[in-house]
């Protein structure tokens, strides 16, 4: 369906397909009091999703169930339950290959089990949106976030955004579809938040009108042909390149990896106006800076408040996007700093 030709018309639920810029930046907002899991439901209610594939794992189990309610209400076209996370992500790929706007959720060990699929999504240029509600990776077991799954996602070719608040989460779920589906990007996107801190905590979130929704996904704007078995990125069956020449196979793979990385970089021009820049800063002329992402930013804000009571002036750099990585912006924001503190939950770190 041509996403532009339907603007102003209604879907079967009576929602008006709305220009994304108007929906995000001009439409009235309704203050609401929701958990992060409920925010996922409300965003998907307005996202014109064709297919949701679910396999519950704490802390995203509630979100998977709530989106099942949206399917029952008619806001999501199809809803499937996977037998495990690997199956879920494979089914997501099938739906996206078929031209659907696809959405799923996962967390922690579930992300690890599905890991093989994510580079395949990127290599096949499938604009699937995945919510990652971060939780600890074994072992020892924790259901609190250590954000290690984000670390593992960074080199899969996906776009990766890390939300601090439920408001970020709501807006970015909707905005993520619009960036990922751009023809010069057309990559999967992971919208990440820290489990429990965001998913299970209630906060005031300003929602877009429920009678407005995103225009549908137009698969004919894809930069690659659907299911062409002779051309990258598919080459899955019949006569793959490796049967012809190991060199051709390697050269194709290597050059396509460069194209995927280039597509991540091309997403900058779409991401920056959509989420208000790759970073957010406060008092960057201060000699002491806190640089972080996710809810560690919220803890940084509290630290800055307490330090101000002691007479110390401290600045903040909030990193919104981890892929694409805002290296130019970070260098500019930190050029005056003498001391930089980087609070992170995970032992590996990405900063």
Secondary structure in CASP SS format (residue, H / E / C, confidence):
PFRMAT SS
TARGET T0000
AUTHOR 0000-0000-0000
METHOD secondary structure of the structure
MODEL  1
X C 1.00
X C 1.00
X C 1.00
X C 1.00
X C 1.00
X C 1.00
X C 1.00
X C 1.00
X C 1.00
X E 1.00
X C 1.00
X C 1.00
X C 1.00
X C 1.00
X C 1.00
X E 1.00
X E 1.00
X E 1.00
X C 1.00
X H 1.00
X H 1.00
X H 1.00
X H 1.00
X H 1.00
X H 1.00
X C 1.00
X C 1.00
X C 1.00
X E 1.00
X E 1.00
X E 1.00
X E 1.00
X E 1.00
X E 1.00
X E 1.00
X H 1.00
X H 1.00
X H 1.00
X H 1.00
X H 1.00
X H 1.00
X H 1.00
X H 1.00
X H 1.00
X H 1.00
X C 1.00
X C 1.00
X C 1.00
X C 1.00
X C 1.00
X E 1.00
X E 1.00
X E 1.00
X E 1.00
X C 1.00
X C 1.00
X C 1.00
X C 1.00
X C 1.00
X C 1.00
X H 1.00
X H 1.00
X H 1.00
X H 1.00
X H 1.00
X H 1.00
X H 1.00
X H 1.00
X H 1.00
X H 1.00
X H 1.00
X H 1.00
X H 1.00
X C 1.00
X C 1.00
X C 1.00
X C 1.00
X E 1.00
X E 1.00
X E 1.00
X E 1.00
X C 1.00
X C 1.00
X C 1.00
X H 1.00
X H 1.00
X H 1.00
X H 1.00
X H 1.00
X H 1.00
X H 1.00
X H 1.00
X H 1.00
X H 1.00
X H 1.00
X H 1.00
X H 1.00
X C 1.00
X C 1.00
X C 1.00
X C 1.00
X E 1.00
X E 1.00
X E 1.00
X E 1.00
X E 1.00
X C 1.00
X H 1.00
X H 1.00
X H 1.00
X H 1.00
X H 1.00
X H 1.00
X C 1.00
X H 1.00
X H 1.00
X H 1.00
X H 1.00
X H 1.00
X H 1.00
X H 1.00
X H 1.00
X H 1.00
X C 1.00
X C 1.00
X C 1.00
X C 1.00
X C 1.00
X E 1.00
X E 1.00
X E 1.00
X E 1.00
X E 1.00
X E 1.00
X C 1.00
X C 1.00
X C 1.00
X C 1.00
X C 1.00
X C 1.00
X C 1.00
X C 1.00
X C 1.00
X C 1.00
X C 1.00
X C 1.00
X C 1.00
X H 1.00
X H 1.00
X H 1.00
X H 1.00
X H 1.00
X H 1.00
X C 1.00
X C 1.00
X C 1.00
X C 1.00
X C 1.00
X E 1.00
X E 1.00
X E 1.00
X E 1.00
X C 1.00
X C 1.00
X C 1.00
X H 1.00
X H 1.00
X H 1.00
X H 1.00
X H 1.00
X H 1.00
X H 1.00
X H 1.00
X H 1.00
X H 1.00
X H 1.00
X H 1.00
X H 1.00
X H 1.00
X H 1.00
X C 1.00
X C 1.00
X C 1.00
X C 1.00
X C 1.00
X C 1.00
X C 1.00
X C 1.00
X E 1.00
X E 1.00
X E 1.00
X E 1.00
X E 1.00
X E 1.00
X C 1.00
X C 1.00
X C 1.00
X C 1.00
X C 1.00
X C 1.00
X C 1.00
X E 1.00
X E 1.00
X E 1.00
X E 1.00
X E 1.00
X E 1.00
X E 1.00
X C 1.00
X C 1.00
X C 1.00
X E 1.00
X E 1.00
X E 1.00
X C 1.00
X C 1.00
X C 1.00
X C 1.00
X H 1.00
X H 1.00
X H 1.00
X C 1.00
X C 1.00
X C 1.00
X C 1.00
X C 1.00
X C 1.00
X C 1.00
X C 1.00
X C 1.00
X C 1.00
X C 1.00
X C 1.00
X C 1.00
X C 1.00
X C 1.00
X C 1.00
X C 1.00
X C 1.00
X C 1.00
X H 1.00
X H 1.00
X H 1.00
X C 1.00
X C 1.00
X H 1.00
X H 1.00
X H 1.00
X H 1.00
X H 1.00
X H 1.00
X H 1.00
X H 1.00
X H 1.00
X H 1.00
X H 1.00
X H 1.00
X H 1.00
X H 1.00
X H 1.00
X H 1.00
X H 1.00
X H 1.00
X H 1.00
X H 1.00
X H 1.00
X C 1.00
X H 1.00
X H 1.00
X H 1.00
X H 1.00
X H 1.00
X H 1.00
X H 1.00
X H 1.00
X C 1.00
X C 1.00
X C 1.00
X E 1.00
X E 1.00
X E 1.00
X E 1.00
X C 1.00
X C 1.00
X C 1.00
X C 1.00
X C 1.00
X E 1.00
X E 1.00
X E 1.00
X E 1.00
X E 1.00
X C 1.00
X C 1.00
X H 1.00
X H 1.00
X H 1.00
X H 1.00
X H 1.00
X H 1.00
X H 1.00
X H 1.00
X H 1.00
X H 1.00
X H 1.00
X H 1.00
X H 1.00
X H 1.00
X H 1.00
X C 1.00
X C 1.00
X C 1.00
X C 1.00
X E 1.00
X E 1.00
X E 1.00
X E 1.00
X E 1.00
X E 1.00
X C 1.00
X E 1.00
X E 1.00
X E 1.00
X C 1.00
X C 1.00
X C 1.00
X H 1.00
X H 1.00
X H 1.00
X H 1.00
X H 1.00
X H 1.00
X H 1.00
X C 1.00
X C 1.00
X C 1.00
X C 1.00
X C 1.00
X E 1.00
X E 1.00
X E 1.00
X C 1.00
X C 1.00
X C 1.00
X C 1.00
X C 1.00
X C 1.00
X C 1.00
X C 1.00
X C 1.00
X C 1.00
END
